[in-house]
Amino acid sequence: MSVIVIAEGGVNHNGSVETAINMVHEAAKAGADYIKFQTFKAEKLVAPSAKKAEYQKNNCGNGDDSQLAMLKALELSDADFRRIAAECSKLGIGFMSTPFDLDSIDTLADFDMDYWKIPSGEITNLPYLRKIAAKGGKVILSTGMSTIDEVEAAVQVLEAGGIGRENIDLLHCTTQYPTPYNAVNLRAMDELRKLGCHSVGYSDHTLGIAVPVAATALGARIIEKHFTLDKTMPGPDHKASLSPDELKAMVEAIRITEISLGSGEKFVTEVEKPNIAVARKSIVAARFIKKGEIITEDSITTKRPATGLSPMLWDAVVGTVAKRDFNPDECIVI
């Protein structure tokens, strides 16, 4: 199974369906398998008293501290999402959107998505998890801000609702934008694997592409990464997102990495075989050796190419009688 690359469009459309459509085109051009957005009604997601996170205050470019007002400006309508999904189908890239409230789960149930994507913030939301489970299908569960016990508890809720572990993929994640490299902890994927779900992947919020590529090398089967058309746009997530060119570079690096991982078995590859004779050595005469002479360590040496006896037979050669004359650099035969 190839690594699944999810281009996280999130709310980087800034509330414009036309921008979202352009993002679909860029994600498809970059080679992503899916593009994912976020579906919500702001009033059902946050209370009026909810304040922005610090990174949201820093990135949104205005003095308004209201999370509700910020999210209201980032909503897309059901009709908008239908346009986006249709464009994805036309371009051959998978459509996904994360529901952030119970009504949005019902909305997205009609979109026939390959996966339900549960964000880190909903991992302790029991009614939400139960409703996803009741819909059935496959689930990708982000695990930012979670202990392993909280992840297990969420998985058990999904399992009790009818979604078995074989249909759940877990994404390791650190919920900070951007994530400092020393807070990534990629080896936590090993602990998530112990929960026995279908696969483990990584949802990245670091700057650049090095960490998701490293996660691929450590066995991540799904990589999710924010991207934007323009990092300078106002909004909560643009600055920690990839540009379209960077997204393309990440996809290419992931594909190279997964091909490079190979089978794990150590063997001589087909591409190496022609170089064995060129790079290895044979036992050759270090000087003229006369027939009948006892071959000593001083009378032989090793040189390329490997067309004669292997130097691993050195001890078997030393002390034997030369069967014939050997000129300098001639391969020894015994």
C-alpha positions as CSV (number, residue, x, y, z in Angstrom):
1,M,0.0,0.0,0.0
2,S,1.4,3.4,-1.0
3,V,1.6,6.2,1.6
4,I,-1.7,8.2,1.5
5,V,-0.9,11.9,1.2
6,I,-3.7,14.2,2.4
7,A,-3.3,17.9,1.4
8,E,-5.0,19.6,4.3
9,G,-6.8,22.6,2.8
10,G,-8.6,23.2,6.1
11,V,-9.9,26.7,6.2
12,N,-7.2,28.2,4.1
13,H,-9.8,29.0,1.5
14,N,-10.7,32.0,3.8
15,G,-14.4,31.4,3.2
16,S,-14.2,31.5,-0.6
17,V,-15.4,28.5,-2.6
18,E,-13.4,29.8,-5.6
19,T,-10.2,29.7,-3.6
20,A,-11.1,26.2,-2.4
21,I,-11.6,25.1,-6.0
22,N,-8.1,26.6,-6.9
23,M,-6.7,24.6,-4.0
24,V,-8.2,21.4,-5.4
25,H,-6.4,22.1,-8.7
26,E,-3.1,22.7,-6.9
27,A,-3.3,19.7,-4.7
28,A,-4.1,17.5,-7.7
29,K,-1.1,18.9,-9.6
30,A,1.1,18.3,-6.6
31,G,0.2,14.6,-6.7
32,A,-1.7,14.4,-3.4
33,D,-4.2,11.5,-3.0
34,Y,-6.8,13.6,-1.1
35,I,-7.6,17.2,-0.4
36,K,-9.3,17.8,2.9
37,F,-11.3,20.7,4.2
38,Q,-13.3,21.4,7.4
39,T,-17.1,21.5,7.6
40,F,-18.8,23.3,10.5
41,K,-21.4,25.8,11.5
42,A,-19.5,28.3,13.8
43,E,-22.4,28.6,16.2
44,K,-22.5,24.9,16.8
45,L,-18.7,24.6,17.2
46,V,-17.8,27.3,19.7
47,A,-19.5,29.4,22.4
48,P,-19.4,33.2,22.0
49,S,-17.1,33.3,25.0
50,A,-14.4,31.2,23.2
51,K,-11.2,33.1,22.7
52,K,-8.7,32.5,19.9
53,A,-5.5,30.5,20.5
54,E,-2.3,32.5,20.6
55,Y,-1.3,31.4,17.1
56,Q,-4.7,32.4,15.8
57,K,-4.3,35.8,17.3
58,N,-0.9,36.2,15.8
59,N,-1.9,35.0,12.3
60,C,-5.4,36.5,11.8
61,G,-4.2,40.1,11.4
62,N,-6.9,41.9,13.5
63,G,-7.5,42.7,17.1
64,D,-10.7,40.7,17.4
65,D,-10.2,38.0,20.0
66,S,-13.4,36.1,19.2
67,Q,-13.0,32.5,17.9
68,L,-16.7,32.6,16.8
69,A,-16.3,35.6,14.6
70,M,-13.1,34.1,13.0
71,L,-14.8,30.8,12.3
72,K,-18.0,32.4,11.0
73,A,-15.9,34.1,8.3
74,L,-14.4,30.7,7.3
75,E,-17.6,28.7,6.8
76,L,-18.5,27.2,3.5
77,S,-22.1,26.2,2.6
78,D,-23.3,22.7,1.8
79,A,-23.6,23.8,-1.9
80,D,-20.0,25.0,-1.8
81,F,-18.8,21.6,-0.6
82,R,-20.8,19.9,-3.4
83,R,-19.0,22.0,-5.9
84,I,-15.6,21.2,-4.4
85,A,-16.4,17.4,-4.3
86,A,-17.5,17.5,-7.9
87,E,-14.2,19.3,-8.9
88,C,-12.2,16.7,-7.0
89,S,-14.0,13.9,-8.9
90,K,-13.3,15.6,-12.2
91,L,-9.6,15.9,-11.4
92,G,-9.2,12.5,-9.9
93,I,-8.2,13.5,-6.3
94,G,-10.1,12.2,-3.3
95,F,-12.4,14.6,-1.4
96,M,-12.5,14.7,2.4
97,S,-13.8,17.1,4.9
98,T,-13.6,17.0,8.7
99,P,-16.9,17.5,10.5
100,F,-16.6,19.7,13.6
101,D,-20.2,19.4,14.9
102,L,-22.9,16.8,15.0
103,D,-25.0,18.4,12.2
104,S,-22.0,18.5,9.9
105,I,-21.6,14.7,10.4
106,D,-25.1,14.3,8.9
107,T,-24.2,16.7,6.1
108,L,-21.0,14.9,5.1
109,A,-22.6,11.4,5.3
110,D,-24.2,12.2,1.9
111,F,-20.8,12.8,0.3
112,D,-19.7,9.1,0.2
113,M,-16.2,9.9,1.4
114,D,-13.6,7.1,1.7
115,Y,-12.8,8.1,5.3
116,W,-14.2,10.0,8.2
117,K,-11.5,12.3,9.5
118,I,-11.7,12.9,13.2
119,P,-9.7,15.9,14.4
120,S,-7.6,15.9,17.5
121,G,-9.9,18.2,19.3
122,E,-12.8,15.7,19.1
123,I,-11.0,12.7,20.5
124,T,-12.7,13.1,23.9
125,N,-16.1,14.1,22.5
126,L,-18.2,11.0,23.3
127,P,-21.4,12.0,21.4
128,Y,-19.4,13.0,18.4
129,L,-17.5,9.7,18.3
130,R,-20.7,7.7,18.7
131,K,-22.3,9.5,15.9
132,I,-19.4,8.9,13.6
133,A,-19.4,5.2,14.6
134,A,-23.1,5.0,13.8
135,K,-22.4,6.2,10.2
136,G,-20.0,3.3,9.6
137,G,-17.1,3.3,7.2
138,K,-13.4,3.9,7.7
139,V,-12.0,6.4,10.2
140,I,-8.7,8.4,10.3
141,L,-8.3,9.6,13.9
142,S,-5.8,12.4,14.7
143,T,-4.3,12.1,18.2
144,G,-2.9,15.5,19.0
145,M,-3.1,16.6,22.7
146,S,-3.9,13.0,23.7
147,T,-2.4,10.4,26.0
148,I,-2.3,6.8,24.8
149,D,-5.2,6.0,27.2
150,E,-7.3,8.7,25.6
151,V,-6.6,7.3,22.2
152,E,-7.5,3.8,23.3
153,A,-10.7,5.1,24.9
154,A,-11.7,6.8,21.6
155,V,-11.0,3.7,19.6
156,Q,-13.1,1.6,22.0
157,V,-16.1,4.0,21.5
158,L,-15.7,3.6,17.7
159,E,-15.4,-0.1,18.1
160,A,-18.5,-0.3,20.3
161,G,-20.4,1.6,17.7
162,G,-19.5,-0.9,15.0
163,I,-16.2,0.4,13.5
164,G,-13.6,-2.2,14.1
165,R,-9.9,-1.5,14.6
166,E,-9.2,-2.9,11.1
167,N,-11.0,0.2,9.8
168,I,-9.3,2.8,12.0
169,D,-6.1,4.6,11.1
170,L,-4.3,6.6,13.8
171,L,-2.4,9.8,13.1
172,H,0.3,10.9,15.5
173,C,0.1,14.7,15.8
174,T,1.3,17.6,17.9
175,T,-1.3,20.3,18.1
176,Q,0.7,23.5,17.8
177,Y,1.1,25.8,14.8
178,P,3.9,25.6,13.9
179,T,5.1,22.7,15.9
180,P,8.7,23.0,17.2
181,Y,10.8,20.2,16.0
182,N,11.7,19.1,19.6
183,A,8.0,18.6,20.3
184,V,7.3,16.3,17.3
185,N,8.2,12.9,19.0
186,L,7.8,10.8,15.9
187,R,8.6,7.6,17.8
188,A,5.2,7.9,19.5
189,M,4.0,6.2,16.3
190,D,5.5,3.0,17.7
191,E,3.2,3.2,20.8
192,L,0.2,3.9,18.7
193,R,0.9,0.7,16.7
194,K,0.4,-1.3,19.8
195,L,-3.3,-0.5,19.8
196,G,-3.7,-2.8,16.8
197,C,-5.5,-0.5,14.4
198,H,-5.2,-0.7,10.6
199,S,-2.2,1.6,10.3
200,V,-0.4,4.5,11.9
201,G,0.4,7.8,10.2
202,Y,1.3,11.4,10.9
203,S,-0.4,14.7,10.8
204,D,2.2,17.4,10.5
205,H,2.3,21.0,11.7
206,T,6.0,21.7,11.5
207,L,7.5,24.1,9.0
208,G,8.9,22.6,5.9
209,I,8.8,19.0,4.6
210,A,11.6,17.3,6.5
211,V,9.5,15.8,9.3
212,P,6.7,14.3,7.2
213,V,9.4,12.7,5.1
214,A,11.1,11.3,8.2
215,A,7.7,10.0,9.4
216,T,7.4,8.1,6.1
217,A,10.8,6.6,6.7
218,L,9.6,5.5,10.1
219,G,6.7,3.7,8.6
220,A,3.8,6.2,8.5
221,R,1.2,5.0,6.1
222,I,-0.7,8.3,5.9
223,I,0.7,11.8,5.8
224,E,-1.4,14.9,6.3
225,K,-0.1,18.4,5.8
226,H,-1.6,21.8,5.6
227,F,-1.1,23.8,2.4
228,T,-2.2,27.2,1.1
229,L,-2.2,29.1,-2.1
230,D,-0.4,32.0,-0.4
231,K,1.3,32.0,3.0
232,T,0.8,35.8,3.4
233,M,-3.0,35.6,3.4
234,P,-4.7,36.5,6.7
235,G,-6.0,33.5,8.5
236,P,-5.1,31.1,11.3
237,D,-3.2,28.4,9.4
238,H,-1.5,30.0,6.3
239,K,1.8,30.7,7.9
240,A,2.3,27.1,9.0
241,S,1.2,25.7,5.7
242,L,3.1,24.6,2.6
243,S,2.9,26.5,-0.7
244,P,1.8,24.5,-3.7
245,D,5.4,24.1,-4.9
246,E,6.4,22.8,-1.4
247,L,3.4,20.4,-1.4
248,K,4.6,19.0,-4.7
249,A,8.2,18.7,-3.3
250,M,6.8,16.9,-0.2
251,V,4.8,14.4,-2.3
252,E,7.8,13.7,-4.5
253,A,10.1,13.2,-1.4
254,I,7.6,10.9,0.2
255,R,7.3,8.8,-3.0
256,I,11.1,8.5,-3.2
257,T,11.3,7.6,0.5
258,E,8.7,4.8,0.3
259,I,10.3,3.3,-2.7
260,S,13.7,3.5,-1.0
261,L,12.5,1.6,2.1
262,G,12.4,-1.6,0.1
263,S,11.6,-5.0,1.6
264,G,13.8,-5.0,4.7
265,E,15.7,-8.1,3.4
266,K,19.4,-7.8,2.8
267,F,20.4,-9.1,-0.7
268,V,22.3,-8.2,-3.8
269,T,20.1,-6.1,-6.0
270,E,20.0,-6.5,-9.7
271,V,21.4,-3.0,-10.2
272,E,24.5,-3.9,-8.1
273,K,25.4,-7.2,-9.8
274,P,27.3,-5.7,-12.7
275,N,29.5,-3.7,-10.3
276,I,30.6,-6.7,-8.2
277,A,33.5,-7.5,-10.5
278,V,34.4,-3.9,-10.8
279,A,34.5,-3.0,-7.1
280,R,35.7,-6.2,-5.5
281,K,39.1,-7.8,-5.7
282,S,40.9,-11.0,-6.6
283,I,44.0,-12.7,-5.2
284,V,46.8,-11.9,-7.6
285,A,50.6,-12.4,-7.8
286,A,52.4,-9.5,-6.1
287,R,55.6,-10.5,-8.1
288,F,56.6,-13.3,-10.5
289,I,55.9,-16.7,-8.9
290,K,57.7,-19.7,-10.3
291,K,56.0,-23.0,-10.8
292,G,56.6,-25.2,-7.7
293,E,57.2,-22.3,-5.4
294,I,55.5,-22.2,-2.0
295,I,53.0,-19.3,-2.1
296,T,53.5,-16.9,0.8
297,E,51.7,-13.8,2.0
298,D,54.5,-11.7,0.6
299,S,54.1,-13.2,-2.9
300,I,50.4,-12.4,-3.3
301,T,48.2,-9.4,-2.9
302,T,44.6,-8.3,-3.8
303,K,43.6,-6.1,-6.7
304,R,40.6,-5.4,-8.8
305,P,38.7,-6.8,-10.7
306,A,37.0,-9.7,-9.0
307,T,37.5,-12.2,-11.8
308,G,39.6,-14.6,-9.8
309,L,39.7,-16.1,-6.4
310,S,38.0,-14.1,-3.6
311,P,40.3,-12.6,-1.0
312,M,38.2,-14.5,1.5
313,L,40.2,-17.5,0.3
314,W,43.5,-15.9,1.3
315,D,44.3,-18.5,4.0
316,A,43.5,-21.3,1.6
317,V,46.0,-20.0,-0.9
318,V,48.9,-19.2,1.4
319,G,51.1,-22.2,1.8
320,T,50.1,-24.0,-1.4
321,V,52.5,-24.9,-4.2
322,A,52.2,-22.8,-7.4
323,K,50.9,-25.1,-10.1
324,R,52.5,-22.9,-12.8
325,D,54.3,-19.7,-13.3
326,F,52.3,-16.5,-12.4
327,N,53.2,-13.1,-13.7
328,P,52.7,-10.0,-11.5
329,D,49.0,-9.0,-11.2
330,E,47.9,-12.4,-12.7
331,C,45.0,-14.1,-10.8
332,I,46.2,-17.0,-8.7
333,V,44.6,-20.4,-9.3
334,I,44.9,-23.3,-7.0
